[in-house]
Amino acid sequence: MNFSKKLIVPIFYLLIFSSLIYFLEAFQSIMMIITALLLISFSRFEDFKISKKNVPFLFSFVILAFYYTLFFSSKSLKLIGESLLLFVIPLLSAYLYQTEIFIKDLKKIQFAYSISLSLLCFYFLSFYILDIHNHHFDWYLARYNLEFYNKIHGTYICLWIAIAILFLADLASNFTFFSIYKKALFFIMFVLLFSGLIIYNSRNIIVGLIIIATIRFLLLKKQNKAISKKLIFLILFTIIAVVLLSRRFIEDISFLFENSFKNSTRYAAWSCSSRLIYDSNFLGMDFNLIQEKLNECYKPFHNPELVKFKINSHNQYLDYLLKGGILMLLAFISTLFIKIKYAIKNHNYLYLSITILFLISFITENILVRQYGIYSYFLCDILFLGSIFGNKNHGRNEIKKY
């Protein structure tokens, strides 16, 4: 057991490093599995008790496992394994918060992730600059080229970047006490991360960060904490700059004035998903047939992109309604509610921000369908879920500075 605990930090760094070499998905999968096995190896299951906190997580896994087994196919075992990583393994992170070596290095792990994403953003920014002769600052063409050549969907990399921004913002809480060199490093990292966010341009992630900044501002005001006017100005300037530089928001407003939302692919995806949910009597259906039935429903829209690109429900809540019915949706929403409730109760505002970010991202994407989404969700939960489930003697306020 002591040997496995010594492996915690090296394994976490390798898990973080897998984001930097995202194109090797097999390595990322292996690291998630190894991390899960490591957590299992030193968890004391005799002390594990079913409670109102963890029931929704366990129930979510049981429901999904039941449907994947009921409609068994070659994909079922993989999907059951992914559900285990999403809903069961993170519960074992409570034992991490009883391990001094993890508590001591948590801030360093956050910083390592922010460094990895900053390096990725530097690469994307360089690619964007070198590709100017092709896209001529057209955001849609620029993003298409980035996705095509770098093989990662814009929404997922923006989610990764947003998490890195939240990690870095948490680390910068003592910014005024930093040395000049550390301040310069943090400034460069923020510039790189926001540049990557603007270039890839995922609307829901950007809006999510704006909502999180607003919530954090209101929480600080409610607690009567002093808020620097320079900080408020910097946040407002950043928001305005992101919206104006992205150009996508401006084009979206033009689209709404010139077209109907009913002409969009998301309207087709959401309306067809809702129809399938209604036809299944809100009880879930064979997950192997969902895409086929959606494609059939898309035909009256006369939009070849819907079928060509196999557009899914583009909403995580609808996806779970399709796969597991109303019980799965309620269980899943309960897990999010518990995270928010106890993050606020324990004053863990970083985890609160991350949960809100995912909650918003779920509205427009099936985040937990692709490995890149599973990776980010799994990583954040094993890092922070234990802080609201774990030993009360190991609160966030006791975590040492990196």
C-alpha positions in Angstrom: 0.0 0.0 0.0 2.8 2.4 0.9 4.5 1.7 -2.5 1.2 2.5 -4.4 0.9 5.8 -2.5 4.4 6.7 -3.6 3.3 6.2 -7.2 0.4 8.7 -6.8 2.2 11.9 -7.9 4.3 10.3 -10.7 1.1 8.7 -12.2 -0.8 12.0 -11.9 2.0 13.8 -13.7 1.9 11.2 -16.5 -1.9 11.6 -16.7 -1.4 15.4 -17.0 1.3 14.9 -19.6 -1.1 12.8 -21.7 -3.0 16.0 -22.5 0.1 17.4 -24.2 0.3 14.3 -26.5 -3.4 14.2 -27.0 -3.0 12.7 -30.5 -1.9 9.5 -28.8 -5.3 8.5 -27.5 -4.1 5.0 -26.5 -1.6 6.6 -24.0 -4.4 8.7 -22.5 -6.6 5.6 -22.1 -3.8 3.6 -20.5 -3.1 6.4 -18.1 -6.7 6.7 -17.0 -6.9 3.0 -16.5 -3.6 3.0 -14.5 -4.8 5.9 -12.4 -8.1 4.0 -11.7 -6.2 0.8 -10.7 -3.9 2.9 -8.4 -6.9 4.4 -6.6 -8.4 0.9 -6.2 -5.1 -0.5 -4.8 -5.0 1.7 -1.7 -8.7 2.3 -1.2 -10.1 0.7 2.0 -13.4 -0.8 0.8 -14.3 -2.0 4.3 -14.6 1.7 5.2 -16.6 2.6 2.1 -20.2 3.4 3.0 -23.2 4.1 0.7 -24.6 7.5 1.6 -26.8 10.2 0.2 -23.7 11.8 -1.3 -22.5 8.9 -3.4 -25.8 7.1 -4.2 -26.5 9.2 -7.4 -23.0 8.4 -8.7 -23.4 4.7 -8.0 -27.0 4.8 -9.4 -25.8 6.5 -12.6 -23.3 3.7 -13.2 -25.8 0.9 -12.4 -28.4 2.3 -14.8 -25.9 2.7 -17.7 -24.4 -0.7 -17.1 -27.9 -2.2 -17.1 -28.8 -0.7 -20.5 -25.4 -1.5 -22.0 -25.8 -5.1 -20.9 -29.5 -5.3 -21.8 -28.7 -4.2 -25.4 -25.3 -5.9 -25.5 -23.0 -5.3 -28.4 -19.2 -5.1 -29.2 -19.2 -1.6 -27.7 -20.9 -2.5 -24.4 -17.8 -3.4 -22.4 -16.0 -0.3 -23.4 -19.0 1.9 -22.5 -19.4 0.1 -19.1 -15.7 0.8 -18.5 -16.1 4.5 -19.3 -19.1 4.7 -17.0 -17.0 3.2 -14.3 -14.3 5.9 -14.8 -16.9 8.6 -14.8 -19.1 7.7 -11.8 -17.4 5.1 -9.5 -13.6 5.5 -9.6 -13.8 9.3 -8.7 -15.6 8.3 -5.5 -12.3 6.7 -4.4 -10.5 10.0 -4.6 -11.7 10.6 -1.0 -8.8 8.4 0.0 -6.4 10.7 -1.8 -7.3 13.4 0.7 -6.1 11.1 3.4 -2.7 10.9 1.7 -0.2 13.7 2.6 1.9 13.3 -0.5 -1.1 14.1 -2.7 -2.3 17.0 -0.6 1.2 18.5 -0.7 1.5 18.2 -4.5 -2.0 19.1 -5.6 -1.1 22.7 -6.5 1.9 21.5 -8.5 -0.3 19.0 -10.4 -2.7 21.9 -11.2 0.3 24.0 -12.4 1.6 21.1 -14.5 -1.7 20.9 -16.3 -1.8 24.6 -16.9 1.8 24.4 -18.3 0.8 21.5 -20.6 -2.2 23.4 -22.0 -0.1 26.6 -22.4 2.4 24.7 -24.5 -0.5 23.3 -26.6 -1.9 26.8 -27.1 1.5 28.0 -28.1 1.6 25.3 -30.8 -2.0 26.2 -31.9 -1.2 29.9 -32.0 1.9 29.2 -34.1 -0.1 27.0 -36.5 -2.8 29.7 -36.7 -0.2 32.4 -37.6 1.6 30.2 -40.2 -1.8 29.4 -41.7 -3.0 33.0 -42.2 -2.4 32.8 -45.9 -5.1 30.1 -46.0 -7.7 31.4 -43.7 -7.2 35.2 -44.0 -8.6 35.6 -40.4 -11.8 33.9 -41.2 -12.7 32.2 -37.9 -14.6 29.3 -39.4 -11.9 28.4 -41.9 -9.2 28.9 -39.3 -10.9 26.6 -36.9 -11.6 24.0 -39.6 -8.0 23.9 -40.5 -6.9 23.6 -36.9 -9.4 20.7 -36.3 -8.5 19.0 -39.6 -4.7 19.1 -39.2 -4.5 18.8 -35.4 -7.2 16.2 -35.0 -9.1 17.6 -32.0 -12.6 19.0 -31.8 -12.7 22.7 -30.9 -15.2 22.3 -28.1 -13.1 19.7 -26.3 -9.8 21.6 -26.6 -11.6 24.8 -25.4 -12.9 22.9 -22.4 -9.3 21.7 -21.6 -8.1 25.3 -22.0 -10.9 26.7 -19.8 -10.0 24.2 -17.0 -6.4 25.3 -17.3 -7.5 28.9 -17.0 -9.5 28.1 -13.8 -6.5 26.1 -12.4 -4.2 29.1 -13.1 -6.6 31.6 -11.7 -6.8 29.6 -8.5 -3.0 29.5 -8.3 -2.8 33.2 -8.9 -4.9 34.0 -5.8 -1.6 35.2 -4.1 -0.4 37.0 -7.3 0.7 40.2 -5.4 3.2 38.1 -3.4 4.8 36.5 -6.5 8.3 37.4 -7.7 8.6 39.4 -10.9 9.6 36.3 -12.8 6.6 34.2 -11.6 4.3 37.1 -12.4 5.8 37.3 -16.0 5.3 33.5 -16.4 1.7 33.6 -15.2 1.0 36.5 -17.5 2.5 34.7 -20.6 0.5 31.6 -19.7 -2.8 33.5 -19.4 -2.1 35.2 -22.8 -1.4 31.8 -24.4 -4.5 30.2 -22.9 -6.8 33.0 -23.9 -5.3 33.1 -27.4 -6.0 29.4 -27.8 -9.6 29.9 -26.5 -10.2 32.7 -29.0 -8.7 30.8 -32.0 -10.7 27.6 -31.4 -13.7 29.7 -30.5 -16.2 27.5 -28.6 -19.1 29.7 -27.7 -20.5 27.7 -24.8 -17.1 27.4 -23.2 -16.4 31.2 -23.5 -19.9 32.0 -22.2 -19.3 29.4 -19.4 -16.2 31.3 -18.3 -18.1 34.6 -18.3 -20.9 33.1 -16.1 -18.3 31.6 -13.7 -16.5 35.0 -13.5 -19.8 36.6 -12.6 -20.7 34.0 -10.0 -17.3 34.3 -8.4 -17.7 38.1 -8.3 -21.1 37.8 -6.6 -19.7 35.3 -4.1 -16.9 37.6 -3.2 -19.3 40.6 -2.8 -21.6 38.5 -0.6 -18.7 37.6 1.7 -17.8 41.3 1.9 -14.3 40.6 0.6 -12.3 43.5 -1.0 -12.3 43.3 -4.8 -9.6 45.1 -6.6 -10.9 47.6 -9.2 -8.0 46.7 -11.4 -9.1 43.1 -11.3 -12.7 44.0 -12.2 -11.4 46.1 -15.1 -9.1 43.3 -16.3 -11.9 40.8 -16.3 -14.3 43.1 -18.2 -11.6 44.0 -20.7 -10.8 40.3 -21.2 -14.5 39.4 -21.7 -15.0 42.3 -24.2 -11.8 41.4 -26.0 -12.7 37.7 -26.3 -16.2 38.5 -27.7 -14.9 41.1 -30.2 -11.8 39.2 -31.3 -13.6 35.9 -31.8 -16.0 37.4 -34.4 -18.1 34.3 -34.0 -20.5 36.0 -31.6 -21.0 38.9 -34.0 -21.8 36.5 -36.8 -24.1 34.5 -34.6 -26.1 37.7 -33.8 -26.3 38.4 -37.6 -27.5 34.8 -38.2 -30.3 35.2 -35.6 -31.5 38.4 -37.3 -31.3 36.9 -40.8 -32.4 33.3 -40.2 -34.5 31.2 -37.9 -33.0 29.0 -35.2 -35.0 26.2 -36.8 -32.6 26.3 -39.7 -29.7 25.3 -37.5 -28.3 21.7 -37.1 -28.7 21.9 -33.3 -32.4 22.5 -33.6 -32.7 19.4 -35.8 -30.5 17.4 -33.4 -32.5 18.5 -30.3 -35.9 18.2 -31.8 -35.2 14.7 -33.2 -33.7 13.6 -29.9 -36.7 14.8 -28.1 -38.9 12.9 -30.5 -37.0 9.7 -29.8 -37.2 10.2 -26.1 -40.9 10.7 -26.3 -41.3 7.6 -28.4 -39.4 5.6 -25.9 -41.8 6.7 -23.1 -38.8 8.4 -21.3 -37.5 4.9 -20.4 -34.4 4.8 -22.6 -33.7 2.8 -25.7 -31.2 0.6 -27.4 -28.1 2.8 -27.6 -27.0 0.9 -30.8 -30.0 2.3 -32.7 -29.9 5.9 -31.6 -27.8 7.3 -34.4 -29.7 5.3 -37.0 -33.0 6.6 -35.7 -31.7 10.2 -35.6 -30.5 9.9 -39.2 -33.9 8.8 -40.2 -35.5 11.7 -38.4 -33.2 14.2 -40.1 -34.4 13.4 -43.6 -37.3 16.0 -43.6 -34.8 18.8 -42.8 -33.1 18.3 -46.2 -29.7 19.1 -44.7 -27.1 16.6 -45.9 -24.6 17.6 -43.2 -26.9 16.1 -40.5 -26.5 12.6 -41.9 -23.0 13.0 -43.5 -21.4 14.0 -40.2 -23.6 11.7 -38.1 -24.8 14.5 -35.9 -25.7 13.2 -32.4 -28.0 14.8 -29.9 -25.4 17.5 -29.1 -26.6 17.7 -25.5 -25.4 15.5 -22.7 -28.7 15.6 -20.8 -30.6 14.5 -23.9 -28.0 11.8 -24.6 -28.5 10.3 -21.1 -32.3 10.5 -21.5 -32.0 8.5 -24.7 -29.7 5.9 -23.2 -31.1 5.5 -19.7 -34.4 7.3 -19.6 -35.7 9.7 -17.0 -34.0 7.8 -14.1 -30.6 8.2 -15.6 -31.2 11.9 -16.2 -32.3 12.4 -12.6 -29.3 10.4 -11.3 -26.9 12.4 -13.4 -28.3 15.8 -12.5 -28.2 14.7 -8.9 -24.4 14.1 -9.1 -24.0 17.7 -10.4 -26.2 19.1 -7.7 -24.2 17.3 -5.0 -20.9 18.6 -6.4 -22.3 22.2 -6.4 -23.9 21.9 -3.0 -20.9 20.5 -1.2 -18.4 22.6 -3.1 -20.2 25.7 -1.8 -20.5 24.2 1.7 -16.8 23.5 1.8 -15.8 26.8 0.1 -14.1 24.9 -2.7 -14.8 27.5 -5.3 -12.4 26.0 -7.9 -14.4 22.8 -8.0 -17.6 24.8 -8.0 -16.3 26.7 -11.1 -15.2 23.5 -12.9 -18.6 21.9 -12.2 -20.5 24.9 -13.6 -18.2 24.8 -16.6 -19.2 21.2 -17.4 -22.8 21.8 -16.6 -22.9 24.6 -19.3 -20.8 22.6 -21.8 -23.3 19.7 -21.5 -26.0 21.9 -23.0 -24.5 22.0 -26.5 -22.3 18.9 -26.7 -22.2 15.2 -25.7 -19.1 15.8 -23.7 -19.0 12.4 -22.1 -19.3 10.5 -25.3 -15.8 11.2 -26.6 -12.6 10.2 -24.9 -11.3 13.8 -24.7 -14.4 14.8 -22.7 -14.2 11.7 -20.5 -10.5 12.5 -19.8 -11.2 16.1 -18.6 -14.2 15.0 -16.5 -12.3 12.1 -14.9 -9.2 14.2 -14.2 -11.2 17.0 -12.5 -13.2 14.6 -10.4 -10.3 12.5 -9.1 -8.5 15.7 -8.2 -11.3 17.4 -6.4 -14.3 15.2 -5.7 -12.5 13.7 -2.7 -12.2 17.2 -1.2 -16.0 17.3 -0.6 -16.3 13.6 0.2 -13.1 13.0 2.1 -11.8 13.3 5.6 -12.8 16.6 7.2 -9.3 16.9 8.6 -8.0 17.5 5.0 -9.9 20.6 3.8 -8.9 22.7 0.9 -7.6 25.4 3.2 -5.0 23.1 4.5 -3.5 22.3 1.2 0.1 23.6 1.0 1.1 26.1 -1.6 2.9 24.8 -4.7 
